């Protein structure tokens, strides 16, 4: 049994967001602000990148977010990603942040009347409407930023809601996938941090296995003292560098195309295998990302790969990450990284036995990391497959046996 209700009839409270100011001002409060670009990170439990902003006290008093509020992106978007995306604020988010949380001015929060509806279910229902393209009719492209017509939406969109018990069961089932994905994401972060700490312990602090038997000697360079037997080399003697470029076929399904801030598409032609992407220009200049398998680097990147006599790409990745390459950038209008500058940077290279020992440990940690990433991909696929079938009633949640 289901009822049709207008969205506005089940809303308890809704307001748009506040961006505030970077610095404190009179009668302001320190807050963390959720932008549309933060939706995916928040969904999997990441809060580190949330901006710190100062918002007027009078706004915080009635715009501070609470558990089970739903955020709705009302401005921005793009042709392929229209406005109307949503985010459920789980209680665990508020345990990680010790100041008030508000949403940015390009979003608004929806607080549902929990005497009439299950807020968690409403989030999934809105996800269903977005994925089915229903919300796209409220996306309007102005001369500037695209806008979501919220007032029209809340006054005209009827939602077909099942009984409360079914709402709870559907929400619990779908949210269990997000909980597993968040848990796996935390484990992935731990694995990444373990590998990074091993690198720093061995190759920055020189506390590697057997270090007690090695003396520190003057390297004769700006690197200072290094363990005896280590060599100082320029990066060009350890790695090969090449500027990325756009693939000839810009669409495909097989190989990831990396920009300076991560994967930006797919193509059907591999350019490199097991390498490191370095951001070449702009905001991500000097960023470093390790790419396993075959991939393509776009034209705003530099691609680094190990030379034939070395096969220590993970060591190279952590070394480049540790160098903080952005400080070597030039450019007057915007930061710019060049191969010429990177190639001449000097680094301390340990003996091959130690490099191999580190590589074996790091590869094992990355193997676990890949397995968890594959699990997350499968969980997302299953969740997204179930979403429309459960919301539409094509599958009865009571018939599912999901462990």
Long-range contacts (C-beta under 8 A, 24 or more apart in sequence): 1-162, 1-163, 2-160, 2-161, 2-162, 2-163, 2-393, 3-160, 3-161, 4-158, 4-159, 4-160, 4-161, 5-116, 5-117, 5-158, 5-159, 5-161, 6-154, 6-155, 6-156, 6-157, 6-158, 6-159, 7-153, 7-154, 7-155, 7-157, 7-159, 8-154, 8-155, 9-116, 10-112, 10-113, 10-116, 10-117, 10-122, 10-159, 11-110, 11-111, 11-112, 11-113, 11-154, 12-111, 12-112, 12-113, 12-114, 13-111, 14-108, 14-109, 14-110, 14-111, 14-150, 14-154, 15-62, 15-63, 15-108, 15-109, 16-74, 16-105, 16-107, 16-108, 17-63, 17-102, 17-103, 17-104, 17-105, 17-106, 17-107, 17-108, 17-109, 18-55, 18-56, 18-59, 18-60, 18-63, 18-102, 18-103, 18-104, 18-105, 19-53, 19-104, 19-105, 20-53, 20-54, 20-55, 20-56, 20-102, 21-53, 21-54, 21-55, 22-53, 22-54, 23-54, 24-54, 25-54, 25-56, 27-56, 27-57, 27-58, 28-54, 28-55, 28-56, 28-57, 29-54, 29-55, 29-56, 29-57, 29-60, 29-99, 29-100, 30-54, 30-99, 31-55, 31-60, 31-64, 31-99, 31-100, 31-101, 31-102, 32-97, 32-99, 32-100, 32-101, 32-102, 33-101, 33-102, 33-103, 33-104, 34-65, 34-71, 34-87, 34-101, 34-102, 34-103, 34-104, 34-107, 35-103, 35-104, 35-106, 35-107, 36-73, 36-76, 36-77, 36-85, 36-104, 36-106, 36-107, 39-71, 39-73, 39-85, 39-87, 42-87, 42-89, 42-93, 43-87, 43-88, 43-178, 43-182, 44-178, 44-181, 44-182, 44-185, 45-92, 45-93, 45-96, 45-182, 45-185, 45-186, 46-185, 47-93, 47-96, 47-97, 50-97, 50-101, 55-100, 55-102, 59-102, 60-100, 60-102, 63-102, 63-103, 63-109, 64-100, 64-101, 64-102, 65-89, 65-100, 65-101, 65-102, 65-103, 65-109, 66-94, 66-111, 67-91, 67-93, 67-94, 68-112, 68-114, 68-119, 68-120, 69-109, 69-110, 69-111, 69-119, 70-109, 70-110, 70-111, 70-112, 70-119, 70-122, 70-123, 70-126, 71-103, 71-107, 71-108, 71-109, 71-110, 72-107, 72-108, 72-109, 72-110, 72-126, 72-148, 72-150, 73-106, 73-107, 73-148, 74-106, 74-107, 74-108, 74-147, 74-148, 74-150, 75-105, 75-106, 75-107, 75-145, 75-146, 75-147, 75-148, 76-106, 76-145, 76-146, 77-139, 77-146, 77-148, 78-146, 82-135, 82-136, 82-139, 82-146, 83-135, 83-138, 83-139, 83-146, 83-147, 83-148, 84-129, 84-130, 84-135, 84-136, 84-138, 84-139, 84-148, 85-130, 86-123, 86-126, 86-127, 86-130, 87-123, 88-119, 88-120, 88-123, 88-175, 106-145, 108-150, 117-161, 117-164, 117-167, 118-164, 118-167, 118-168, 118-171, 120-168, 120-171, 120-172, 120-175, 121-161, 121-167, 121-168, 121-170, 121-171, 122-159, 123-171, 124-170, 124-171, 124-174, 124-175, 124-387, 124-390, 124-391, 125-159, 125-161, 125-391, 127-387, 128-387, 128-388, 128-391, 128-392, 129-157, 131-384, 131-387, 131-388, 132-388, 162-393, 166-397, 169-397, 169-398, 170-390, 170-391, 170-397, 173-386, 173-390, 173-397, 173-400, 173-402, 174-383, 174-386, 174-387, 174-390, 176-402, 177-379, 177-380, 177-382, 177-383, 177-386, 178-383, 180-379, 181-376, 181-379, 181-380, 184-372, 184-375, 184-376, 184-379, 185-376, 187-372, 188-369, 188-372, 188-373, 191-365, 191-366, 191-368, 191-369, 191-372, 192-365, 192-369, 194-365, 195-314, 195-318, 195-361, 195-362, 195-365, 195-366, 196-318, 196-321, 198-358, 198-361, 198-362, 199-315, 199-318, 199-319, 199-322, 199-358, 199-362, 200-318, 200-322, 202-350, 202-354, 202-358, 203-315, 203-318, 203-319, 203-348, 203-350, 203-358, 204-322, 208-350, 208-354, 208-358, 209-354, 209-357, 219-348, 221-346, 222-346, 223-346, 223-347, 223-348, 226-348, 227-350, 229-350, 229-351, 230-348, 230-349, 230-350, 230-351, 231-348, 231-349, 232-346, 232-347, 232-348, 232-349, 233-346, 233-347, 233-349, 234-343, 234-344, 234-345, 234-346, 234-347, 235-342, 235-343, 235-344, 235-345, 235-346, 235-347, 236-343, 236-344, 237-307, 238-306, 238-307, 238-310, 238-316, 238-347, 238-349, 239-276, 239-304, 239-305, 239-306, 239-307, 239-316, 240-304, 240-305, 240-306, 240-307, 241-302, 241-303, 241-304, 241-339, 241-342, 241-343, 242-302, 242-303, 242-339, 243-280, 243-299, 243-301, 243-302, 243-303, 243-339, 244-271, 244-277, 244-280, 244-296, 244-297, 244-298, 244-299, 244-300, 244-301, 244-302, 244-303, 245-297, 245-298, 245-299, 246-298, 246-299, 247-271, 247-296, 255-294, 255-295, 255-296, 256-291, 256-295, 256-296, 257-295, 257-296, 257-297, 257-298, 258-289, 258-291, 258-295, 258-296, 258-297, 258-298, 258-301, 259-284, 259-298, 259-300, 259-301, 260-284, 260-285, 260-287, 260-298, 260-300, 260-301, 261-287, 262-289, 264-298, 267-296, 269-296, 270-294, 270-295, 270-296, 271-295, 271-296, 271-297, 271-303, 272-296, 272-297, 272-303, 272-305, 273-305, 274-305, 274-306, 274-313, 275-303, 275-304, 275-305, 275-313, 276-303, 276-304, 276-305, 276-313, 276-316, 276-317, 276-320, 277-301, 277-302, 277-303, 278-302, 278-303, 278-304, 278-320, 278-325, 278-337, 278-342, 279-337, 280-336, 280-337, 280-338, 281-331, 281-334, 281-335, 281-336, 281-337, 282-334, 282-335, 285-326, 285-329, 285-331, 285-334, 285-335, 285-336, 285-337, 286-324, 286-325, 286-326, 286-327, 286-328, 286-329, 286-335, 286-337, 287-326, 288-317, 288-320, 288-321, 288-325, 290-314, 290-317, 292-366, 292-370, 302-337, 302-339, 302-342, 304-342, 310-355, 311-359, 312-355, 312-356, 312-358, 312-359, 314-358, 314-359, 314-362, 314-363, 314-366, 315-355, 315-358, 315-359, 315-362, 318-362, 319-347, 323-347
